Amino acid sequence: MKSLELKPQQPKRNQIAAVACKIFGHKYRITKRYQSHLKEFECTHCKKQYTLDGYGHYTPLTPKMRRINEVYENFYITKMSRTS
């Protein structure tokens, strides 16, 4: 028997909206806001996810970047709890 590998489902992206994003640019919506002033964004048209890197540029939100945001948030919270 063949085993089926389950892949995480990607949000369905509208191809016409993706073309509109390439022509006019993305329309960002904040999906998650951290206490440490980090934010995660999602384009309302093509449903791609982004975050801000250390230089303030939008970068695609990969699992690695999401984990970096979470670790940075935990560090920020513990630092603020020690100084209070």
DSSP file (Angstrom, degrees, kcal/mol; ACC not computed):
  #  RESIDUE AA STRUCTURE BP1 BP2  ACC     N-H-->O    O-->H-N    N-H-->O    O-->H-N    TCO  KAPPA ALPHA  PHI   PSI    X-CA   Y-CA   Z-CA
    1    1 A M              0   0    0      0, 0.0     2,-0.4     0, 0.0     0, 0.0   0.000 360.0 360.0 360.0 138.2    0.0    0.0    0.0
    2    2 A K        -     0   0    0      1,-0.0     2,-0.4     0, 0.0     0, 0.0  -0.671 360.0-133.9 -84.0 136.6    1.2    3.5   -0.8
    3    3 A S        -     0   0    0     -2,-0.4     2,-0.5     1,-0.0    -1,-0.0  -0.748  17.0-133.5 -90.1 137.9    1.3    5.9    2.0
    4    4 A L        -     0   0    0     -2,-0.4     2,-0.6     2,-0.0    -1,-0.0  -0.769  10.9-141.4 -92.5 129.3   -0.1    9.3    1.3
    5    5 A E        -     0   0    0     -2,-0.5     2,-0.6     1,-0.0    -1,-0.0  -0.792  14.1-141.9 -89.6 126.6    1.9   12.3    2.4
    6    6 A L        -     0   0    0     -2,-0.6     3,-0.0     3,-0.0    -2,-0.0  -0.790  16.5-163.4 -91.0 122.9   -0.3   15.1    3.7
    7    7 A K        -     0   0    0     -2,-0.6     2,-0.1     1,-0.0     3,-0.0  -0.805  30.7 -99.8-102.8 145.9    0.9   18.5    2.7
    8    8 A P        -     0   0    0      0, 0.0     2,-0.3     0, 0.0    -1,-0.0  -0.418  46.2-110.6 -62.8 136.8   -0.3   21.6    4.4
    9    9 A Q        -     0   0    0     -2,-0.1     3,-0.0     1,-0.0    -3,-0.0  -0.505  25.2-141.2 -74.0 133.3   -2.9   23.3    2.3
   10   10 A Q        -     0   0    0     -2,-0.3     3,-0.1     1,-0.1     2,-0.1  -0.701  30.7-100.8 -86.5 143.4   -2.0   26.5    0.7
   11   11 A P        -     0   0    0      0, 0.0     2,-0.2     0, 0.0    -1,-0.1  -0.401  45.6-101.3 -63.5 142.5   -4.7   29.2    0.6
   12   12 A K        -     0   0    0     -2,-0.1     2,-0.5     1,-0.0    -3,-0.0  -0.459  38.9-152.2 -67.8 132.0   -6.3   29.3   -2.8
   13   13 A R        -     0   0    0     -2,-0.2     2,-0.5    -3,-0.1    33,-0.1  -0.906  12.0-128.7-110.9 131.6   -5.0   32.2   -4.8
   14   14 A N     >  -     0   0    0     31,-0.6     4,-2.1    -2,-0.5     5,-0.1  -0.666  12.6-149.9 -78.1 123.5   -7.0   33.9   -7.4
   15   15 A Q  H  > S+     0   0    0     -2,-0.5     4,-1.8     1,-0.2    -1,-0.2   0.866  96.4  51.1 -65.7 -36.6   -4.9   34.1  -10.6
   16   16 A I  H  > S+     0   0    0      1,-0.2     4,-2.1     2,-0.2    -1,-0.2   0.908 110.7  48.8 -67.3 -40.8   -6.5   37.3  -11.8
   17   17 A A  H  > S+     0   0    0      1,-0.2     4,-2.2     2,-0.2    29,-0.2   0.868 107.4  56.0 -65.9 -35.4   -5.8   38.9   -8.4
   18   18 A A  H  X S+     0   0    0     -4,-2.1     4,-1.7     2,-0.2    -1,-0.2   0.888 107.7  48.4 -64.3 -37.7   -2.2   37.7   -8.6
   19   19 A V  H  X S+     0   0    0     -4,-1.8     4,-1.9     2,-0.2    -1,-0.2   0.900 109.3  52.9 -67.1 -40.1   -1.8   39.5  -11.9
   20   20 A A  H  X>S+     0   0    0     -4,-2.1     4,-3.2     1,-0.2     5,-0.6   0.878 107.0  53.0 -62.0 -36.8   -3.3   42.6  -10.4
   21   21 A C  H  X5S+     0   0    0     -4,-2.2     4,-1.5     1,-0.2    -1,-0.2   0.886 107.8  50.8 -65.6 -37.9   -0.8   42.4   -7.6
   22   22 A K  H  <5S+     0   0    0     -4,-1.7    -1,-0.2     2,-0.2    -2,-0.2   0.860 118.8  37.5 -67.5 -33.9    2.0   42.3  -10.1
   23   23 A I  H  <5S+     0   0    0     -4,-1.9    -2,-0.2     2,-0.1    -3,-0.2   0.942 134.5  18.5 -81.9 -51.3    0.7   45.3  -12.0
   24   24 A F  H  <5S-     0   0    0     -4,-3.2    -3,-0.2     1,-0.2    -2,-0.2   0.605 108.1-112.9-100.6 -14.3   -0.5   47.5   -9.1
   25   25 A G     << -     0   0    0     -4,-1.5    -1,-0.2    -5,-0.6    -2,-0.1  -0.216  42.6 -54.7  99.4 165.9    1.2   46.1   -6.1
   26   26 A H        -     0   0    0     -2,-0.1     2,-0.6    -4,-0.1    17,-0.0  -0.401  35.5-141.1 -79.3 153.5    0.0   44.2   -3.0
   27   27 A K        -     0   0    0     -2,-0.1    17,-2.7     2,-0.0    18,-0.3  -0.931  29.2-150.4-113.3 102.7   -2.7   45.5   -0.7
   28   28 A Y  E     -A   43   0A   0     -2,-0.6     2,-0.4    15,-0.2    15,-0.2  -0.451  16.8-173.1 -83.5 146.2   -1.5   44.4    2.8
   29   29 A R  E     -A   42   0A   0     13,-1.6    13,-2.2    -2,-0.2     2,-0.4  -0.998  30.4-116.4-133.6 133.8   -3.6   43.6    5.8
   30   30 A I  E     +A   41   0A   0     -2,-0.4    11,-0.3    11,-0.2     3,-0.1  -0.566  34.3 172.1 -73.7 125.7   -2.2   42.9    9.2
   31   31 A T  E     +     0   0A   0      9,-3.0     2,-0.3    -2,-0.4    10,-0.2   0.715  68.0  16.6-104.0 -28.9   -2.9   39.3   10.3
   32   32 A K  E     -A   40   0A   0      8,-1.5     8,-2.8     2,-0.0     2,-0.5  -0.984  60.0-166.0-148.3 134.4   -0.8   39.2   13.5
   33   33 A R  E     -A   39   0A   0     -2,-0.3     6,-0.2     6,-0.2     2,-0.2  -0.984  12.0-154.9-122.7 123.9    0.7   41.9   15.7
   34   34 A Y    >   -     0   0    0      4,-2.9     3,-1.1    -2,-0.5    36,-0.0  -0.553  26.1-118.8 -92.3 160.6    3.3   41.0   18.3
   35   35 A Q  T 3  S+     0   0    0      1,-0.3    -1,-0.1    -2,-0.2    38,-0.0   0.783 111.0  66.1 -66.9 -26.8    4.1   43.1   21.4
   36   36 A S  T 3  S-     0   0    0      1,-0.1    -1,-0.3     2,-0.1     3,-0.1   0.130 123.6-100.5 -85.8  22.7    7.6   43.6   20.2
   37   37 A H  S <  S+     0   0    0     -3,-1.1     2,-0.3     1,-0.3    -2,-0.1   0.625  80.6 136.1  69.7  16.4    6.3   45.7   17.3
   38   38 A L        -     0   0    0     31,-0.1    -4,-2.9    13,-0.0     2,-0.3  -0.681  33.6-168.0 -87.2 149.9    6.7   42.9   14.8
   39   39 A K  E     -A   33   0A   0     -2,-0.3    13,-0.9    -6,-0.2     2,-0.4  -0.981  17.5-148.8-138.7 150.6    3.8   42.3   12.4
   40   40 A E  E     -AB  32  51A   0     -8,-2.8    -9,-3.0    -2,-0.3    -8,-1.5  -0.970  22.4-164.5-116.7 137.7    2.7   39.7    9.9
   41   41 A F  E     -AB  30  50A   0      9,-3.2     9,-2.5    -2,-0.4     2,-0.3  -0.784  12.0-160.7-121.0 160.1    0.8   40.7    6.8
   42   42 A E  E     -AB  29  49A   0    -13,-2.2   -13,-1.6    -2,-0.3     2,-0.4  -0.994  26.0-120.9-139.2 136.6   -1.3   39.1    4.1
   43   43 A C  E  >  -A   28   0A   0      5,-2.5     4,-1.4    -2,-0.3   -15,-0.2  -0.620  17.3-145.3 -74.2 130.2   -2.2   40.5    0.7
   44   44 A T  T  4 S+     0   0    0    -17,-2.7    -1,-0.1    -2,-0.4   -16,-0.1   0.727  93.9  41.7 -71.0 -20.5   -6.0   40.8    0.4
   45   45 A H  T  4 S+     0   0    0    -18,-0.3   -31,-0.6   -28,-0.1   -27,-0.2   0.936 128.0  20.8 -90.9 -57.8   -5.9   39.9   -3.3
   46   46 A C  T  4 S-     0   0    0    -29,-0.2    -2,-0.1   -33,-0.1   -28,-0.1   0.511  92.0-131.7 -96.6  -5.2   -3.4   37.0   -3.8
   47   47 A K     <  +     0   0    0     -4,-1.4     2,-0.2     1,-0.2    -3,-0.1   0.659  51.7 150.2  64.9  19.7   -3.4   35.7   -0.1
   48   48 A K        -     0   0    0      1,-0.0    -5,-2.5    12,-0.0     2,-0.4  -0.597  40.4-131.8 -80.1 147.3    0.5   35.6    0.1
   49   49 A Q  E     +B   42   0A   0     -2,-0.2    12,-2.3    -7,-0.2     2,-0.3  -0.805  27.4 176.1-106.5 143.0    1.9   36.2    3.6
   50   50 A Y  E     -BC  41  60A   0     -9,-2.5    -9,-3.2    -2,-0.4     2,-0.3  -0.900  11.5-168.7-137.7 162.6    4.7   38.6    4.5
   51   51 A T  E     -BC  40  59A   0      8,-2.4     8,-3.0    -2,-0.3     2,-0.4  -0.920  32.9 -99.2-142.5 169.3    6.6   40.0    7.5
   52   52 A L  E     - C   0  58A   0    -13,-0.9     6,-0.2    -2,-0.3   -13,-0.1  -0.775  33.9-147.9 -93.4 136.5    9.1   42.8    8.0
   53   53 A D    >   -     0   0    0      4,-2.3     3,-1.6    -2,-0.4    -1,-0.0  -0.225  41.1 -80.9 -88.7-172.8   12.7   41.9    8.1
   54   54 A G  T 3  S+     0   0    0      1,-0.3    -1,-0.0     2,-0.1    -2,-0.0   0.677 130.4  50.7 -64.7 -18.5   15.4   43.7   10.2
   55   55 A Y  T 3  S-     0   0    0      2,-0.1    -1,-0.3     0, 0.0     3,-0.1   0.419 119.5-104.9 -99.7  -0.2   15.7   46.4    7.6
   56   56 A G  S <  S+     0   0    0     -3,-1.6     2,-0.3     1,-0.3    -2,-0.1   0.606  76.5 134.3  87.8  12.5   11.9   47.2    7.4
   57   57 A H        -     0   0    0      1,-0.0    -4,-2.3     0, 0.0     2,-0.4  -0.696  62.1-108.6 -94.3 148.5   11.5   45.5    4.0
   58   58 A Y  E     +C   52   0A   0     -2,-0.3    -6,-0.2    -6,-0.2    -1,-0.0  -0.614  41.9 179.0 -74.4 128.9    8.6   43.1    3.3
   59   59 A T  E     -C   51   0A   0     -8,-3.0    -8,-2.4    -2,-0.4     0, 0.0  -0.960  37.4 -91.9-128.6 149.0    9.8   39.5    3.0
   60   60 A P  E     -C   50   0A   0      0, 0.0     2,-1.1     0, 0.0   -10,-0.3  -0.323  42.2-117.2 -59.9 140.1    7.7   36.3    2.4
   61   61 A L        +     0   0    0    -12,-2.3   -12,-0.2   -20,-0.1   -11,-0.0  -0.701  42.7 174.1 -85.3 102.0    6.6   34.7    5.6
   62   62 A T     >  -     0   0    0     -2,-1.1     4,-2.5     1,-0.1     5,-0.2  -0.570  48.6-102.6 -97.9 166.4    8.3   31.3    5.6
   63   63 A P  H  > S+     0   0    0      0, 0.0     4,-2.1     0, 0.0     5,-0.2   0.866 124.7  54.3 -57.6 -34.0    8.1   28.8    8.5
   64   64 A K  H  > S+     0   0    0      2,-0.2     4,-2.1     1,-0.2     5,-0.1   0.924 109.5  45.6 -65.6 -44.4   11.7   29.9    9.4
   65   65 A M  H  > S+     0   0    0      2,-0.2     4,-2.3     1,-0.2    -1,-0.2   0.877 111.4  52.9 -67.2 -37.1   10.7   33.6    9.5
   66   66 A R  H  X S+     0   0    0     -4,-2.5     4,-2.1     2,-0.2    -1,-0.2   0.911 110.1  48.3 -63.6 -41.5    7.6   32.8   11.6
   67   67 A R  H  X S+     0   0    0     -4,-2.1     4,-2.5     2,-0.2    -2,-0.2   0.882 109.3  52.9 -65.7 -39.2    9.7   30.9   14.1
   68   68 A I  H  X S+     0   0    0     -4,-2.1     4,-2.6     2,-0.2    -2,-0.2   0.917 108.9  50.2 -61.4 -43.2   12.2   33.8   14.2
   69   69 A N  H  X S+     0   0    0     -4,-2.3     4,-2.2     1,-0.2    -2,-0.2   0.910 111.5  48.2 -61.1 -42.7    9.3   36.2   15.0
   70   70 A E  H  X S+     0   0    0     -4,-2.1     4,-2.3     2,-0.2    -2,-0.2   0.904 112.6  47.4 -66.2 -41.7    8.1   33.9   17.8
   71   71 A V  H  X S+     0   0    0     -4,-2.5     4,-2.3     2,-0.2    -2,-0.2   0.912 112.6  49.5 -65.9 -42.1   11.5   33.5   19.3
   72   72 A Y  H  X S+     0   0    0     -4,-2.6     4,-2.4    -5,-0.2    -2,-0.2   0.893 110.3  51.3 -63.4 -39.2   12.1   37.3   19.2
   73   73 A E  H  X S+     0   0    0     -4,-2.2     4,-2.4     2,-0.2    -2,-0.2   0.919 109.9  48.8 -63.9 -44.1    8.7   37.8   20.8
   74   74 A N  H  X S+     0   0    0     -4,-2.3     4,-2.3     1,-0.2     5,-0.2   0.896 111.8  49.7 -62.0 -40.7    9.5   35.4   23.7
   75   75 A F  H  X S+     0   0    0     -4,-2.3     4,-2.2     2,-0.2    -1,-0.2   0.916 111.0  49.5 -63.1 -43.7   12.9   37.1   24.2
   76   76 A Y  H  X S+     0   0    0     -4,-2.4     4,-2.4     2,-0.2    -2,-0.2   0.905 111.0  49.3 -62.7 -43.4   11.2   40.6   24.3
   77   77 A I  H  X S+     0   0    0     -4,-2.4     4,-2.0     1,-0.2    -1,-0.2   0.918 112.6  46.1 -65.2 -44.3    8.6   39.4   26.8
   78   78 A T  H  X S+     0   0    0     -4,-2.3     4,-1.5     2,-0.2    -1,-0.2   0.875 112.8  51.2 -67.6 -35.1   11.1   37.9   29.2
   79   79 A K  H  X S+     0   0    0     -4,-2.2     4,-1.5    -5,-0.2    -2,-0.2   0.920 111.6  46.6 -65.7 -43.3   13.3   41.0   28.9
   80   80 A M  H  X S+     0   0    0     -4,-2.4     4,-1.0     1,-0.2    -2,-0.2   0.842 109.6  54.0 -69.7 -32.3   10.4   43.3   29.7
   81   81 A S  H  < S+     0   0    0     -4,-2.0    -1,-0.2     1,-0.2    -2,-0.2   0.832 108.8  49.7 -71.6 -30.0    9.3   41.1   32.6
   82   82 A R  H  < S+     0   0    0     -4,-1.5    -1,-0.2     1,-0.2    -2,-0.2   0.828 111.9  47.3 -74.7 -31.7   12.8   41.3   34.1
   83   83 A T  H  <        0   0    0     -4,-1.5    -1,-0.2     1,-0.2    -2,-0.2   0.647 360.0 360.0 -85.7 -14.5   13.0   45.1   33.8
   84   84 A S     <        0   0    0     -4,-1.0    -1,-0.2    -5,-0.1    -2,-0.1   0.483 360.0 360.0 -81.8 360.0    9.6   45.8   35.3
